[in-house]
Amino acid sequence: MQKSGTHIFYHPLSLEHNTGPGHPERIARIEALLTHLEKTGLKDQLTWHTPNPAPIEAIVSNHGRDYMELVEMVASAGGGHLDADTMLSHKSYKAALTAAGACIDAVDTVCAGEAHNAFCMNRPPGHHARRSVAMGFCLFNNIAIGARHALLNRGLERVFIFDWDVHHGNGTQESFYKESSVYFCSIHESPLYPGTGASHETGAGPGEGTTLNLLVSAGTQGSEYQKLIEEKVIPAMEAYRPDLIMVSAGFDAHRRDPLAGILLEDEDFGMMTRLVMDAADRLCNGRFISVLEGGYDLQALTGGVEQMLRVMIER
């Protein structure tokens, strides 16, 4: 089967980050995705990469060195809690380095023109991770580290991050809140964890006007997401004219997800992908990278990722 221009960055260490029994952000998420991609035949249409671990300087471009060393120390001691929700096991630090490294490698591959687009399929997720604080199952902020790499090392001037995870990406917003080089846009359920992402949060200083928070209530359906993207998100992209579009792709806005109340269907993730990739084609030569965040019902996760990838492969 001929491979598409879609490249996937996955490291087996994602299966070594053990959060313990009953935790929603669990190894089975990646196992289910690997099985589903095989079963649907999508696996053979993708170009697979095993990412390199992120270099230390890339981690500290977004996080304090003391925090990075804390994560390493807790993991090397056998693991433990960094907060009430965020667990580490012995190999969690190494898994987190490769999850961040996947975003760096994806940026390099897409910016070099070697891939049409890319999907980073790793755990732990990242969009809640703050500079020196683990939160919401997240250790290092993978997408923020990737965006920073694009700016510092690939010569890009503007990156647009669209976060469609059902929870507000507070860590990503915080990373770039006072900067104009990254535009952060989030659609998220409110009220819901982590309680940030109010509509009046629009950036500060040089970053004023480069944060857009779109709040939706429990019961919101795909047609309303489509309207918001067409009327708010895409115009923001067009005004900003990014060199790269990245998506924090959570699949917990699906109607089946146990941690939220939005009513998206599998096909809605394909719809959102298509709208954003159409904008990428117009604005930044199709440069598009999707990064796995949340999604805790395995059927919803695999179905949503399948629909997203089918749209990506079409390009």
N, C-alpha and C positions, 0 to 999 in steps of 0.2 A: 504494500500500500504506500502511495506517495505521501511523504510528510508535508505538513503545512509549514507556514512561516511562523507558527506559534511555538515558542520555546518554553519549557517548564523546568523550574529549578526546585529540586527536591533532594533533601538529604536524609538518609536512614536514621540519623540521630534524632529526628522528630519522633521516632518510636521509642526513644530511650528517656524522654522527658516524662517521668512518671508522677502524676499528680495525686495518686492514691485512689482507693475505691470510692465510688459515688460522686467523684468530681466531674462537672460537666465538660471541662476542657481536658479531654482524655485522649489517650493513645488511639482508641477506637475511631476517632475522627479521621485520622490519616489512613488507618487500615481500611476503613470503609471507602474512602476516596480511591485508594489504589485498586481495590477490588472492583469498584464501579467503572473506573477508566478501562480496566482490562475487559470487563464484561461487555461494555458498550462499543469496544473497538477504538475508542478515542486514544488509548495509550499509544497505539502504533502510528497515529497521525501527528503526534507531538515529538519535538526534538528534546530529549531529556538531558539535563545537566546535573551533576553533583556539585553543589556550590562549595566554594572555599569558605573557611571561617572568616568572619570579618576581622580585619587587623585592629589592633588595640586603638590606634589613632582614629579609626572610623567610629568606634564605640564612644570614645571620649569627645568626638566632635558633637555629640548630642547628650552625653551623660557625664556626670562627674566621675573622675578616676576612683575616688573613694567608694562610690556606689558600685562601680564595675568590680572592684576588688572584693566588696562585700558579697556580691552574687557568687563570685568564684570561691570565696572562703566557705560560704554556707553549703554550696554544692560539694566541694571537696571533702567537707566534714560528714557527708552522707545525706545532706538535704535538710529541709525544714520549711517553716512558714516565713515568708517575708511580709505578708499581711494576712488578714483572715481568709482571703480567697486565693492567695498566690503561693503555690507550693513549689519547692525544688526537690529534685532527687539528685543522685550522685552525678549523673551526666547532663543535668539541666543547663549548666553553664556552657558546656560545649554545644549543646543543642541550640541554645540562644545565639551563640556566635555564628552558627551556620544559618540560622533563620535570618539574621541580619546580613550575613554574607551573601545570601541568595539575592537580596535586593540590590546589593552592590554589583554582583555579577550580572543580574538582569539589566541594570542600567548600562553597564559596559556593553553588553551584547546588543541591546536595542540602539544605543547611541552610535555604535559602530556600524549600524546597518546590517548586522548579521542575522537579525530576527525582525519580523514585522511587529511582533508584540510578545509579551511574556507573562507567565503566571508563576508566582512564588508560592509554593504549596508546602508550607512548613509550620511547625509549632515549636515553642510557644508563640502566640500572637504578640502584637506590640503596641497597638494604638493608645492604650491607657498608660503606658510606661512614661513617667515623668523623668526629669533630669536625674534626680537622686532618689526616686521612690518607685518601687514596684506596686502595681495596682491591677486589679481586674484580670488576673491570670497572665499579665504581661511582664516581661523582664526587661528587654531592650526594645526601643521603639524602631522596629525594622524599617518601616516605610520612611520615617524621618531620617534615619541613617542613610538610606538609599537616596533620598532627595538631596541631602547634604553632599553626598558623594557626587551627584550629578552637577551640583553647583561648583564644588571645589576642584573637581578633577576631570570633568568632561566638558567644561567650557560653556555649560548652559547658564542662562541668565534668569529664567523664570520656570518654575515647576508648579503645576496645579495638582493638588491632592483632593480627590473627592472621596469622602468617607460615607459609604452607605450601610455600614454596620448599624444595627438598631440602637446601639449605645454610642453616645457622643465620644469622639476620639479626643479626650481632654489632653492627653500627653502630646499628641501631634499638634494640636492647636497651640499649646503652651510653647512648643519648640520654636514656632515661627511667628508668634503673636506680634512681635515688635519688628518684624522684617518684611520687606516688600518682595523678596526673591521667591517666596513660596506663598501661594494662595491656598488657604485651607477652607474647604466647604464640606459641611456635614448635614445629612438628613438623619434625624434620630427621633426616637419616641421620647415624649416628655409628658408627665414626670417619669423618670427612670434613672437607674444608675448610669453615670456617677453624679448626676445632678448638675452638671455644667452644661455649657452650650446654649445659653440664652440668646435670643435674637439680637439683644443689644451688644453682644460681644462681637465686635467688628474689627479688632486689631488696635494697636496702639503705636504712637510715634511713627516711624517710617512705615510700619505695617498697617496703619489705619486704612480700612477699606479692603483689606486682603483676607478677611475672615468672614464667612457667611454661614450662619446657622439657621437651618430650616427645621422647625419643630413640628412633629406630627403626633396625633393622639392615638391611643389604642383603638383598634378597629379600622385604621386607615388601610385602603386597598391599593392595588397596583395602578389603577387609573389616576389616583391622586398623586402617586409618586411620579408617574409619567408627566402629569401637568406641571408639577414642581420642577422637574428636570428641564422640561422644554421652556418654561417661562422664567425660571430663576437660575438654574445651574448653567445651562448652555449659554445664555447671555453673559453670565459672569466669565465663563471661559473665553468667549469671543472678545470681551472687553480687555481681558488680561493678556491674551495672545501668548500662551505658554509655549515653551520649547519641548515640554514633556508633560503628559498627563498620567498620573498614578492613581489607582483606586485602592482604598482600604476596603477590601471585599469581605464583609461579614455576611453570613446567610441566616442570621437570627431575626431578621424581619419577616421571615417565612411564617405562615399561619400555624405551622406545626411546632414552632420553637417553644420550648417550655419557659424561657426566661423573659419573654416579652409578649406584646399583644397586637403587633401589626399583622396584616392578613395577606402578605404577598404569596404568590404561587411560584412554582418553578420557573414558568415562562417569563415572569416579571424580571428575573435576573438577566435573562437574555435581552429583554426590552431595554433595560438600563444600560447594559453593555453596548448594545447597538447605538443608542443615542450618544453615548460618550465617545465611542470609536468613530462615529461619523464626524463628531467635532474634532477629534484628533486628526482625522484625515484632512480636514479643512485647515487646521491651525498649526500642526506640528509634524507634518509628514507621516502621520499615522503612529507616532511614538506613543505607546500605551503599555503600561505595566500594571497588572493586578496582583495584589498581595493578600493572602488569606488572613482574615481576622477571626471573627466568631462564627457561630452556627453550631447548635448543640443537639438538634435532632438529626440523626444520621440520615434518614430518608430525605429530609429537607436539604441538608447539606449537600448530599451527592446529587440530588436533582437540580439544585441551584447552580452548583459548579458545572454540571454537564451543560446546562443551557448557556451559561457564560462562555464556556470553552467552545461550544459549537459556533457561536457568533465570532469568537476570536479566530477560529480556524478558517472561517469563510473568507477572511481577509487575505 
